[in-house]
Amino acid sequence: MSGFVAVLRRDGAAADRALLGRLGAPLRDVQPDAYAVWHHGPVGMVHAFLSTRDGAVQGPHARGRLRLAGDIRLDDRARLAKSIRDAGVSVLNVDDDDALVLAAYAAWGEAAFARLHGEYAFALWDGDHRRLLCVRDGMGVRPLFYADLGAAFICANHLDAVRAHPGVSSALHDAALVSFLRWGWNVDVHRSAFADIRRLEAGHHLRVPEYGHTGHEMRHWNFPAPPPLRLRDEREYVEGYREVLAAAVKDRLRQPTLSIQLSGGLDSTSLAATAHRVAPAVAVKGFTYAATSLFDDREGVIAAEAARCIGIEHALDETPWRPLAYLDDPSFRTPEPIDDTDYPHTLTSLARMAAHSRVLFVGDDGDSLFAPPGVGLMAHEWGHWETWRRALAYVVAERRLPVLGWHLRDRLRGRPIERVYDPPPAWIRRDVLDRTGPQDFVEPPAHPTRPGTKWLLGAYWQTGQEADSFAYVRLPLEWRWPLLDTRVIEYVLSIPPIPWCQQKLLVRKAFAQELPAIVLARPKTVLPPLPPIVAERWVAAGRPGLRALDGPVDAYVDAGRLRSIFKEGSREAVADAWSSLHLARWMMNAGDHRQVETIDSLFENKEASDDACHRTLGTEDRR
C-alpha cells in the first residue's frame, strides 16, 4: 500500500520543497521501496512507493500536463484498456494501473472515475484546467483525508501527512470522539478526529481549482443494482460464480507469494482454494488465530484441515489474549483512536503475514454480500410465482425454511422490529453531549433488493478498513478484498436469493470438490460473548490502563464514575466502558505528530535501486 500526499497553493505562491519533505516524512512508516517528489508552480506531490505487484512503478506519474500520485490497484484492466483505445487514446502498459488511470482521464475527463473498478485513492493534477482532483474508490477500501486551509489545500492517504502541515491545527472534533466513546468508531463518514481534517467519502471525488472555492464532493460510484440473472440450468449459477470469483482473485495475484487470513469459514477458504487453482505457482500461506485461551475455539483445527485439503501452507497462532496491555505503553500511538482489545498481538500477527508476503487476502464480508432478503423483496424483483416455486424447492431439497423476512419471532415475543439504541452512557460528560449531541448510530441506506449489503457501505466498515492501513500497522503489507470486487458484487446481487443466498448455498455448491466436509457443512458460527470473558481477564491482570484516565480525556468523561465502574461494575459494564480507556491512551499521544525532517533526511539511509525513482524532480514541468 503506497503512500502519497499532494499540496495545492491557492494564494499565488509556489509549492515549497521543504514543506513537501515535512509532509512526506510520515509516509516512511510504510517502509517503501523508494520516494519521489514533484513540484511545479502551486502544486506539489510526494509518492512513497511500495511494490506489491508486477507492472507497478514509482510515481508521481505523468502524462502530458497531468500528474498523478496515489495508491491504486485496478480490476478488469484489459476491458478498461480496450475502452480507452476505442476512445482514441493510447495505452502503453496495461499492467501499470497508474498509467491506466491517466489514460482514462485523458479519454473521458472526470467521467473516467465511474469506469474505474478496484481499490484506489489518488490525487490528480490537471495542468490544463488548473485543478487538483481527489478520488476514492467506491467501497472506501483506501482512505483519503484532506484539509482546506483557504490559502492551501492538502490531501493524503495518511492522516499524519495532512496533520504535518503547519497550518493544520491539532484541535479535536468533539463529535467524532463522542461517537467513538459510544460505538468504538466514528459514525460520520465525512469527519476525522480532528477539526481541520475531513475524509473524502467512498465513491466520491473532489475538484479543487487553483483559484476560487473548493467544490462539493461529487459521487461517481453507486452500489450495483443489476437486473435479475435468469438462467435455465441451475448449475450455470454455480459455474458463473466460480468464474467471476476466479477473475477477481487472479486480478489480485500479480506477485509470487500470498498471505491469507484463514478462518474455518466458507469465505476465506474459498478464496484460498481459488488462489491455489488460478495461480498454482503462487506460494499461498494461510494464517489462523485461535482464541483457545478464552474459550473452546476449534477455528484452528478446521482451518488447518482446509489448508491441508487445498494444498497450501498453514500457520496457527494460539497466543494467549492480553487484554488492554498496550494501554500502559507510553510509546503506543495511532493516527485516530482504535478499539482493539489486544492490538499488540494484532500487529505481531500481521508482521508474520508480512514476512511471508506483502499482499494479504481477507475474506470479508461474505456475510453481508450473501445476506438474503425476505420473500417479499424477492417477489418484488423476481415475481411471486418464481419466488414461491423456488422457496418450495428449497424446503424440499434442504429441509429448512428460507429467510422469510417477516420477523415472526420478534412479533411473537412482542419486540419492536426496529433496533432500539440505548441512551449515551452516564460516564460521558453532560456538557459534551449538550455541545455535540449524543452522536446516535445511523444505519446506512439499504439496497433496494438486498438490504443486508448496507453494512458494506457504513462508517463501521470503513473504520475497520482504515485500521488495517499502513498508517496504523506500519508494515509493508497491502490488504486485498476479492469479495468486494465489483464483478463479484454485481453477480451475487443478480442471482435468485432462493436458494443461492440461503446459508451461502452458492459457495457450498461451488466449492464442493475443493473444500473439506467440515467446512462445507459448517453453519454460521457465532462467537460467545467475548467482552465479559475478556473483562474478567483484564481485572485479573490488574486493570492495566487506568492511569490514562488522569490525562486529557477527563474533558470528555467523568473519570471518577469510570473508576467506580472499573472497580465494582459488572463485567458487561466494564467492557462497555473500555472505549474510554482506548480514547484516553490515544489522547495522551494525539499531539505527538509533527515531523520536521527535510527532504534530504527523508531520503537518508534509503538505498536507491533506480535513480529515476529516487530523485527529487525539479520545478520544470517535464512532459
N, C-alpha and C positions, 0 to 999 in steps of 0.2 A: 504494500500500500504506500504509494509515493506521497510526499508532502509538497504543498505549494502555498504561496502567498502572492497576492497582487495588490498593488497600490496605484491609485489614480489621484494625482494632484489636480484640484479643481479651482485653484486660485491663481493660475498662470505660472506657477513655479515648476521647476523641473524635479523629477523623481530623484531622490538623494541616494547615492550608492551606499553610504554608511548606514543610513536608516534601513535600507533593504537587508544589509547584513544583520542588523539588530532583529528585524522581524523574522529573518530566516533561521536564526540561531535555534529556536525551539524545535525546528524540523530535524535536528541532528538525532533526536531521540529515536527516529525510525531506523537508525543505522543504515543510511542509504549507501548506494554504490558510488554516487557522485553528486555534486552540486553544480548548479549553473545559475547565473544571474543575468538578466537582460533588462536594460532600461533605455528609454528614448523619450525625450521631452517629458510630458507629465506622467507617464506610465512606467512602472517597473514590475518585474516578476522574478520570483525565486522558485526553483524547482529542485527538490531533493528526491533523487531517483532511487527507487528500489526495484530491481529487476526480478520479476516473478513469471515471465513468460517469454517465449521466443518472439522476436519481432519488435519488442518494446525497446525504445531508445530514449536517450536523455533529452529532456526539454529545458527551457521553453522551446516549443516548436513553432515553425514559421511557414507561412505560405503567402507570398506577396507581402502585403501590408497587414497581414493577420499574425497575431502572436497568441499562443495557447500554453497555459500551464495548468496541469490538473492531475487527477487520479482517475484514470479511465480504463475500463475493461468492457469491450463491446461484445455482444452476441450477434449471430447471424451476419457475419461480416461480408460474406460473399454476396448475399442479397443486397445489402446496403451498397457495396461497391458497384454492383451492376446498375442499380438505380442512379447512382451518381454519374456513371459513364453515360447512361441513357439521357441524362440531363445535359450532356455536353462538357462535363468537367473530368479532367484526367485523374486517375488514381494510380500512384506509383507503387505503393506497397500495401497490399490488402491486410498484412499481418501487423501493421503499425496502426493501432487504434487511434492514437492522437492525430495522425495524418488523415485518417478517415473522417474524423470529426471536422477538421479544417476543410477537407474537400466537400463534405456535406454542406457546411456553411457557405462555401463558395458557390455551391449549386443552388441552394434554397434560402439562404439567409436564416433568420430566426425560425422559419418554418422547419428547418432541419432538425431541431431538437425533438420534435414529435416523432421523428423517424429513427431515433437512436434507441436501441434496445441494449440493456446492460446495466452495469453499476458504474456510476461516474459522478464526479463533482469537478468542475473546472471553471477557470476564468479565461475569457477570450477577448482580446483587444482587437477592435476593428478600426484600423488606422484610417480607412477611407471615410467612415462615418463618425470617427472620433468618439467612440463609445466603448465601454467595458461591459461585457455580458457575463453574469454569474449564473451557472446552470447546475441543477441537481437532478439525479435520476428519479424515476417515478416511485420506486419503493423506498427511497430515502436510505439506501444502503450505505452510501458515502456521505459524510457530514459536510456542511458548508456554513461557515459563520461570516458575518460581516458587520462593520461599523461604519456609519456615515457621519463624519465629523463636519460636514459642510465644505470646508476647505480641502479635505482629503477623504478618500473612500478606501477602505481596506477590506479584503476578503481572503479567507484561507480555509483549509480543511483541518486546521489545528487551532483550537480556541486560543492557546497561549501565543500563537503568532500574531493574532489580532490584538491581544492584550499588550503585547510588547510595544505597540505604537505609543509614543509619549502623550498623544492627545486622547487616548482611551483611558477613562478613569477606572478605578477599582471599586466604584460604588456598586453595591449589590442590588439585584432586582428582588425586592421583598416577596412579591407574589410567587416567584419561582421557588424560593426557599420554603414558603409555607406549603406549597404543593408537594415539595419533597418530604417535608415532615409528615404530611398526611398520607401520601401514597408511595413514597420511595422513588418518584420520578416527577418531572415537570409536565403538567398536563397541557401546557401551552406550547404547541409545536413551533411557534414563531420566536419565542423568547429564550434567552440563556439565563444563567445565574447572575449575570452582570447587566447593569442598567444600560450600558452603551452598546452591547453586542446582541445581535439578533441572529436567529437561524433562518436560512432560506428553506422554505417548506418543500417537502418532497414533491417532485414532478413540476416544479416551478423554475422560472428563470427571472433574473432581474437585469433590466437595462439601465446602465449608469452613464449618462452623457458627460462629456468633458466639462460642459458648462450647463447651467440650469439645474433643475431639481431632479433628484433620483426618482425614476419611475416606479410604479407599483409592481409588485411581484405578479408575474403572469403565468398561468397554468399552461403547460404544453403536453402533459401526460394525464390520461384518465384511466382509472381501473377498468380492465376489459369487461365488456358485456356482450360476448359473442352470441350469435343465434344458435339454437339447438342443433346439435350434430346428430342427424338421423341416419343410422347405418342398418342395413338389412341383416347382416351377420353380427351377432353379439361379440364374436371373437375378434372382430375388427377393432372394437373399442380397446381391447387389451393390447393388441399389436400397435395400435396408434399411440397408446401411452408409452409403450416401450421405445418407440421410435422418437417421440418428442423428448422424452427424458434423456435418451442417448445423445440427442443433438445438444441439449443443454449441458450435459456433463462433458461432452467432447469439446465444446467451446471453452470450457473452463480448465482443460487439461493441455496446456501448452508448455509443460515443464516435465522433467524426468521423475520427480517424486511428488507424493501427495500424502498429507496427513488428513485424517478424518475423525471427528468426534463420533465415536461409535457407541451407540446405546444398544439395548436389546430390542428396540422397537423397529417398526417397518421402514420409517423414513430414512434413517442413516444407513441401515443395512442395505436397502435397495439402491442407495447412491453408491455404496462401496461395491456392490455386485456389478452395477452398470459401469463404473470406472474401470474395474478389472476386465470387463468384457470388451469395452470400446477402445481401451488403451492398455493392452496386456504388458507392454514394455514399461509402463509407469510403475514405480515402486510404491504401492499403496500400503499405508500402515494405519491401523485403527487404534484409537486411544480411548480407554474407558475408565471413568471414575465410579467406584462402587462405595457407597456410604455405609459400609459394613460396621463402622464404629458407632453408627446411630441406630440402625435397625437391620433386620434380616433382608439385606439387599442382594437379589440374585442377578442384578444387571450385568455384573462382570462375567458370570457363568454363561449367560445367554449370549452376550456379545462375543465371548471367546469362541463359542460354538458356531456363531455366524461367521466369524473371521476364518475359522478352520474350513467351513463348508465352501466359502467363497474362494479361499486360497490366498489370503493376504496375511501379512504380519500383524500381530496384535500385542498391545501393552496394557496391562491392568494396573490401576493406581488405587490402593486402598488406604491411603494416608489418613490417619485419624483427624477428625474435624477439630480445629482450634478456634472456636467462635470469638470473633472480635479481638483477637490477639493483636492485630495490627494497630489498634487504636492507641496503644502505648508506645508506638514507634514514632518519634518526632520527625523522622525523615519522610514519612508517608505523605504523598501528595497526588491528587488527580486534578484535571482541569475543572471539573464540576463534582459536586458530591455524588457518591456512588453507594448503592445499597447492596453490598456483598458481604455476607457474614464472615467468610473466610477468604478474603481477597488475596493474601499472600500465597495461599495454596492454588488459587486460580492462576496466578502468574507463574508459579512453578510448573503447573501442568502445561500451560501454554508454551513455556520455554522448552519443554521436552518435545512438543509438537513442532516448534520452530526449528529445533535441532535436526529433525528429520526432513522437513520441507518448509519452504517459505509460503506454501499455499495450504490452506486448511478448508476442508469441506464441512459444512454444517447442514443438518437435516431439517432445520426449522423452515417454515412452520407448516408441516403437512397437516396438522390437526385443524388449523384454520382453513387451509386450502380445501380440504376434503369435508369440511363440516357440512352435512346435508341440510337442506331446507325442509320444512314440513310439507305434507302432501298438498296443502292449499297453494303454496307458492309454486310448487312443481306443476300442479294442474293448470295454474295460470299461464305457465310457459309452454307446457307440453300437451295440454288438453286433458280433460277429465278421463276420457276413455283410456288413453295411453297411460296415464298415471295409475289408475286403479288396476289396469291389466298388469303393469309392472309390479305393483305392490303385492298383488295376489301371487304372482310367480315367485316373488322374493320370499314370501311367507312359506310357500310350499318347498322351495329349494333350500332355504336356510333355517327354516323352523323358528323364525323370530319375526317380530313386527318391525317394519321400517320406522324411522323417525316420523312421527305424525305431526308434531309441531302444535299440538293443541294444549299443551301444558296441563294435562289432565291431573297429574299428581298434585300440582300446585293448587288447582281449583278444588280438588277433593280435600286438601289439607287446609284450605282457607287462606293460602298465601297469595299475596299480590304477584302478578306476572312480572311487573316492572321491578327492577332491582332497587331496593331502598338503601341509601347510604347512611352510615352513622354520622352523627354530628362531629365537628372537629374535636380532637381530644382536649381535655381540660388543661393539659400542661402547655399548650400553645398560648402565648400571652394574648389577652383580650385586646390590647391596644393594637397589636399587629394584625389581628383578624379584622378589627374595625377599619384599619387603614387599607387592607388588601382584599377583604372579603375572604370567605372560607376556602376558595380555590377548589370547588367541588369537581369531582371527576366527571368529565363529559365523554360519553361514548362516541366514537367516530361514526359518521353516517353509514348506514347499512347499504350493502349492494342490493340492487332491485330484486335479484333472484337467488343470491347466496349470502344471506345476512351474516353468516359465520365468518366470512372473509374480512369483515370490517376490522378485526383485530390486527390485520396486516398493515393497516394504514394509520393506526393511532399513535399517540405520543409514547405509550408504553413500549411498543415495538421499536420505534426509532431510538428511544433512550437506551434500550438494551443493545442495539447495534453500535451506537456510539461508544459504549463502554468497552466494546471489543476492538476499537480502533487503535492505531499505533500511539496516539496521544495518551492513552491510558496504559496499554500493556508494554509499550516501549520495546517491542521486539520486531525483528524483520519477518513479519507474518501478515499475510493477506487472507482475509476471510472471504469465502465464496458460498453463495446460497443457490444451488441449482434449482431448488423447488420454487424460487422466485423468478425464474426465467419467464419472460412474457409469453413465450410459446407454450410453456407448461401450464401457466395460469389460464390462458385462453382455452387450451384443450380441456382442462378439468372443468372449467365453467361451462363448457359446451355440451358435455355428455349428460345422459339422464342420471339424476341423483339416485334413483332407484333402478338398478341395485348398486351402481358402481361407487357411490359415495357413502354407502352404509358400511360402517366398520372398516372403511378403506378396502372394500372388496376388490376394487380395481387393482390396487397394489398387490394384494394377496394372490390374485389370479396371474398378474403379470410376472411375478417372481416365484411362482410355484415350483419351478425347476432349479432355482438358483439359491434359495434360502432354506434353512432347516425348518423342520416342522415346528420346533419350539418357538420360532419367531412367527411363522405364518399363522399359527393357531393362537398366538398370544393376544388376549384382549387389551384394550387400552388400560394401561397401568396407572393408577392414581397413587401418588406418594402419600405416606402417612403425614399427619400434621407436624412438619418438622420444627417450626418455630418454638413450640413448647419444649420439645426434646432438646433443641439446641440451647434454649434459655436455661434449662437445668444444668447443662454442661458449663455454661457461662458462669452461673452462680458458683458452681463447684470450683471453677478456675480462679475465683477471687474477684469476679466482676471487673475485668480489665476495661479501661477506657473511661472510667468515671471522672478522672481528673480533667478530661476535656470539657466538662460542664462548667469549669471555673473560667473558661475563656469567653470570647465574644458572642457565643451562641446564646448567652443569657439575655441578649436583646430580643430574642425570638421565643424563648421558652422560659417556663418557671422552673429554674434549676432545683429549688427546694422540693417542689412537688415531685419532680422526676426522681430525685434521690430517694424519696419515700417509696415511690413505685418500685424502683430497682432493689430496694431493701426488703419491702414487705408485700409487694404486689404479687398477683398470680403469675404463673409462667406465661400465660397469654398476654397479660398486661405488660409484662417485661418485654416480650418480643415486639409488641406493638410500639413500644417507646424507643426501640433501638434506633429508629431513624434520627432521633435527637442526638445520639452519640456519633452516628455517621456524619451528620452535619457539623457537630461540634469539632470533630477531628479535622474535617475539611477546612472549616473557617480559621483554624489556628495557622494554616499554611496558605490560605487563599491569596494573600498578598505577595507571596514569595514567587514572583513570576518574571520580574524584569530582567531581561537578558541584555547585556551591554557589549557583547562581542562585536568586533568589526568584521567586515567581510574577509579580512585576512585571517583572523583567528577562526572563522567559520571553516576555512579550508585547512587549518593546521592539523598536521598528523594524518591527513587523508591522502592516500596514495592515488594518483590519477592514472587510471588504466588507459585513458584516452584524453589527450589534451583538449580536444574539441568539446568533450563532455564536461571538463573540469574548469574551463577558463571562465573568467568574468567578461562578458561581451561588452563592448564599448557603447558609446552613446550614438554611434551611427546606426541608422535604421537599415540593417542588412536585409537584402531581399534574396 
